[in-house]
Amino acid sequence: MKDTFLEETFEANFSEQNQSGFSYEYCVFRNCDFSKTNFSEAIFESCEFIGCNFSNVQVSRATFQEVQFVDCKILGVRFDHANSIGLSFEFINSALDYSSFYKLDLRNTIFKKSTFLETDFTESILTNSVFDSCDLKQIVFENTTLQKVNFLTSFNIKIDVENNKLRGASFSLSETPGLLDSFGIKIL
């Protein structure tokens, strides 16, 4: 482990830096630019990212435990390359477009007022998660466990009900046509 930071607040440009192996506990990152930063094998425990650019960040074997992203731009991040042990996030008012959560266990995750353009959740487990007021346009759910997921306030939902596990998931009546698209059924 390189450096350990405890209960610090950062407001800086980390763009394209190598932060591999650094450890952050109870830290707050405000308005930081992390674009193209290497966080391989870094550890984030109980940290907050507020108004940060987290685009194209490398997170190979990085640890994220009880991490919250608020008002962040998180484009093209391969969270599926992160350490999956103890992985826990919360995303609020953030853009997670073109990112990947492939095969991750994300039970009880909160996604609020966020976008997911071509974000990949293939074979992920999202049981008991909440998508609150999220734009799910072109999100990728394929063989995904969506049991007891709350989609009630989200929109632009299109989910293939035959290729995903949806038992107990909640949807608003206005979004049910997106569940019937795979059958070629139109509700007018």
Buried (B, 14 or more C-beta within 10 A) or exposed (E): EEEEBEEEEBEEEBBEBEBBBBBBBEBBBBBBBBBBBBBBBBBBBBBBBBBBBBBBBBBBBBBBBBBBBBBBBBBBBBBBBBBBEEBBBBBBBBBBBBBBBBBBBBBEBBBBBBBBBEBBBBBBBBBBBBBBBBBBBBBBBBEBBBBBBBBBBBBBBBBBBEEBBBEEBEBEEEBEBBBEBBEEEEEE
